Amino acid sequence: MAATRPFHSGTIRSWFQLVDQRLHNRGFVPLFVFKNNTKSPKSTPYIKHSTIFARTYTEINSQVDKMHFEETENQMMIRQMIQDFAEKNIRPYMMQWDEEQIFPKDTMHALGEMGLLGVLVPENYGGSGFGYFEYVTAIVELAKIDSSLALSVAAHNSLCTGHILQFANEEQKQRWLPKLASGQWIGAWGLTEANTGSDAMRMRCVAKEDGDHYILNGSKNWITHGISGDVAVVLARTGDLLDSHGITAFVVERGTSGFRGGKKENKLGMRCSETAEMIFEDCRVPKANILGKVGEGFIQAMKVLDGGRISIAALGLGTAYGAYEAALKYSKEREQFGQPISNFQAIAFKLADMKMQIEAGELLTMEAAYLKNNGKPVTRVSAMAKYYTSEAAVKVSTEAIQVFGGYGYTKDFPVEKFYRDSKLCTIGEGTSEIQKLVIARSILKD
Ligand SMILES: Cc1cc2nc3c(=O)[nH]c(=O)nc-3n(C[C@H](O)[C@H](O)[C@H](O)COP(=O)(O)OP(=O)(O)OC[C@H]3O[C@@H](n4cnc5c(N)ncnc54)[C@H](O)[C@@H]3O)c2cc1C
């Protein structure tokens, strides 16, 4: 059924043809004029690519004022495009996907065609070439409707694609990024194992050198797109247990002999996002598929997670927004004792608390995005943003059910799904407890 749906034809690129014109009319100049001040704007050939303008516009905003998070036109366009797409192609189907745990691969491909699976990938590798502000907007907007699909989009962008983008050599980038950024291929990223989640350095999946190859044996658990992923970045042990330089990152393509998907998890929430085991049995991976150098995998993974935590912060934010907006609307419509329940201070105060937590989380998330865009250290702030917004998502969606009363406890209204989905945010890509460890270590170093 899902495979035959017509998709909305708008793409980020078509939206940005409009944006190009508007930014040009408003006097924005191409990025490289800023970088090469020797050329005057008049003598510089006009660059048509919208993303160049997008980045220029973001950079100008970032330079003016660190806390200037007013939404850019790029973000507004992305927001609108996702809303239009989601109303036609996600909302009507998402409860069935949830109920039956269907991973909507065709919808993922369509999101790829819209540029949403390579949001941070430069245009020369087929991506949309945006920064983290636009990326956060995309995840928030998707999560407001279906957090579960937003988790898949976030994992694809920031884990598998993000790892290759940050650490692959040029030949590897040319090989994998265009397929991932266009959504032709779905990506997976394997760090966690059955016995090692928070304590990833104790992983047991091993890779042994054999001529021009490494041979992988072991399994990875809880992997987003562990069965449906076309390609996976896999962290495996090449050195001693507990040696942070004893782990290496390999890219393993689906179809490689000895690599298969295993058990699919039956989850509380995020049910349309596939979570599954990946199994490696004498899986021969060419040395050409190693990202960076042998032994760098663990350090790379920690850097990837710094960015990944911004994704989960955005996911939590969108989930909280979705639950809050539904509760706000319902509170004005539902009458008890002859008046809307929003007239009762007990309900109005709940809404006030929800809104405050969302806005506080948004500021932290945008600060992390700002730091990431500008290449500044982000570990502490991304951990804070992830921890705060995840916990806020759980609190806000819990209170949203309370605002809905008995109706909130049914599947006829969206808040029970937000409630189930929100809990993942406090677990995936480092639990809340681990975020507190990261934050504490960082402040104690100061
Ligand atoms: C839906 C979903 C999708 C996922 N996708 C991926 C993916 O794509 N790729 C991937 O590699 N992994 C993925 N994961 C795995 C996820 O990152 C781990 O579940 C997470 O890191 C926690 O590990 P764990 O489940 O083994 O919990 P554990 O590490 O066993 O933790 C159990 C409890 O102990 C606490 N704890 C552990 N250590 C400490 C400590 N030192 N101090 C205080 N408390 C501690 C934890 O906070 C938690 O409350 C996914 C998980 C889920 C649920």
The ligand as an SDF file (V2000), in Angstrom:
LIG
                    3D

 53 58  0  0  0  0  0  0  0  0999 V2000
   15.1820    2.9180   19.4190 C   0  0  0  0  0  0  0  0  0  0  0  0
   16.6620    2.7970   19.6080 C   0  0  0  0  0  0  0  0  0  0  0  0
   17.5050    3.0700   18.5430 C   0  0  0  0  0  0  0  0  0  0  0  0
   18.8820    2.9400   18.7000 C   0  0  0  0  0  0  0  0  0  0  0  0
   19.7010    3.1370   17.5950 N   0  0  0  0  0  0  0  0  0  0  0  0
   21.0280    2.8720   17.7180 C   0  0  0  0  0  0  0  0  0  0  0  0
   21.8850    2.9340   16.5610 C   0  0  0  0  0  0  0  0  0  0  0  0
   21.4320    3.2620   15.4570 O   0  0  0  0  0  0  0  0  0  0  0  0
   23.1860    2.6140   16.7130 N   0  0  0  0  0  0  0  0  0  0  0  0
   23.7210    2.2450   17.9220 C   0  0  0  0  0  0  0  0  0  0  0  0
   24.9210    1.9690   17.9790 O   0  0  0  0  0  0  0  0  0  0  0  0
   22.9310    2.1740   19.0270 N   0  0  0  0  0  0  0  0  0  0  0  0
   21.6150    2.4690   18.9530 C   0  0  0  0  0  0  0  0  0  0  0  0
   20.8050    2.3720   20.0660 N   0  0  0  0  0  0  0  0  0  0  0  0
   21.3970    1.9570   21.3460 C   0  0  0  0  0  0  0  0  0  0  0  0
   21.4620    3.0760   22.3660 C   0  0  0  0  0  0  0  0  0  0  0  0
   22.4410    4.0110   22.0010 O   0  0  0  0  0  0  0  0  0  0  0  0
   21.7220    2.4160   23.7370 C   0  0  0  0  0  0  0  0  0  0  0  0
   20.5040    1.7510   24.0780 O   0  0  0  0  0  0  0  0  0  0  0  0
   22.1120    3.4080   24.7850 C   0  0  0  0  0  0  0  0  0  0  0  0
   23.3960    3.9160   24.5420 O   0  0  0  0  0  0  0  0  0  0  0  0
   22.0790    2.7790   26.2020 C   0  0  0  0  0  0  0  0  0  0  0  0
   22.7620    1.5780   26.2360 O   0  0  0  0  0  0  0  0  0  0  0  0
   22.0460    0.2840   26.8830 P   0  0  0  0  0  0  0  0  0  0  0  0
   20.7070    0.1850   26.3000 O   0  0  0  0  0  0  0  0  0  0  0  0
   22.9650   -0.8650   26.7440 O   0  0  0  0  0  0  0  0  0  0  0  0
   21.8870    0.6500   28.4150 O   0  0  0  0  0  0  0  0  0  0  0  0
   22.9830    0.4160   29.5880 P   0  0  0  0  0  0  0  0  0  0  0  0
   24.2860    1.0090   29.1850 O   0  0  0  0  0  0  0  0  0  0  0  0
   22.9730   -1.0120   29.9980 O   0  0  0  0  0  0  0  0  0  0  0  0
   22.3400    1.3050   30.7430 O   0  0  0  0  0  0  0  0  0  0  0  0
   21.3120    0.8250   31.6140 C   0  0  0  0  0  0  0  0  0  0  0  0
   21.0750    1.8970   32.6840 C   0  0  0  0  0  0  0  0  0  0  0  0
   22.2840    2.0930   33.4610 O   0  0  0  0  0  0  0  0  0  0  0  0
   22.6810    3.4570   33.4170 C   0  0  0  0  0  0  0  0  0  0  0  0
   24.1530    3.5490   33.4150 N   0  0  0  0  0  0  0  0  0  0  0  0
   25.0290    2.8650   32.6540 C   0  0  0  0  0  0  0  0  0  0  0  0
   26.2720    3.2440   32.9260 N   0  0  0  0  0  0  0  0  0  0  0  0
   26.1990    4.2020   33.8780 C   0  0  0  0  0  0  0  0  0  0  0  0
   27.1410    5.0050   34.5860 C   0  0  0  0  0  0  0  0  0  0  0  0
   28.4600    4.9060   34.3390 N   0  0  0  0  0  0  0  0  0  0  0  0
   26.6890    5.8940   35.4890 N   0  0  0  0  0  0  0  0  0  0  0  0
   25.3580    6.0300   35.7390 C   0  0  0  0  0  0  0  0  0  0  0  0
   24.4120    5.2960   35.0980 N   0  0  0  0  0  0  0  0  0  0  0  0
   24.8310    4.4020   34.1970 C   0  0  0  0  0  0  0  0  0  0  0  0
   22.0850    3.9950   32.1190 C   0  0  0  0  0  0  0  0  0  0  0  0
   21.9450    5.3970   32.1670 O   0  0  0  0  0  0  0  0  0  0  0  0
   20.7450    3.2670   32.0720 C   0  0  0  0  0  0  0  0  0  0  0  0
   19.8360    3.9490   32.9050 O   0  0  0  0  0  0  0  0  0  0  0  0
   19.4360    2.5510   19.9480 C   0  0  0  0  0  0  0  0  0  0  0  0
   18.5720    2.2920   21.0280 C   0  0  0  0  0  0  0  0  0  0  0  0
   17.2050    2.4030   20.8720 C   0  0  0  0  0  0  0  0  0  0  0  0
   16.3170    2.1020   22.0420 C   0  0  0  0  0  0  0  0  0  0  0  0
  1  2  1  0
  2  3  1  0
  2 52  2  0
  3  4  2  0
  4  5  1  0
  4 50  1  0
  5  6  2  0
  6  7  1  0
  6 13  1  0
  7  8  2  0
  7  9  1  0
  9 10  1  0
 10 11  2  0
 10 12  1  0
 12 13  2  0
 13 14  1  0
 14 15  1  0
 14 50  1  0
 15 16  1  0
 16 17  1  0
 16 18  1  0
 18 19  1  0
 18 20  1  0
 20 21  1  0
 20 22  1  0
 22 23  1  0
 23 24  1  0
 24 25  2  0
 24 26  1  0
 24 27  1  0
 27 28  1  0
 28 29  2  0
 28 30  1  0
 28 31  1  0
 31 32  1  0
 32 33  1  0
 33 34  1  0
 33 48  1  0
 34 35  1  0
 35 36  1  0
 35 46  1  0
 36 37  1  0
 36 45  1  0
 37 38  2  0
 38 39  1  0
 39 40  1  0
 39 45  2  0
 40 41  1  0
 40 42  2  0
 42 43  1  0
 43 44  2  0
 44 45  1  0
 46 47  1  0
 46 48  1  0
 48 49  1  0
 50 51  2  0
 51 52  1  0
 52 53  1  0
M  END
$$$$
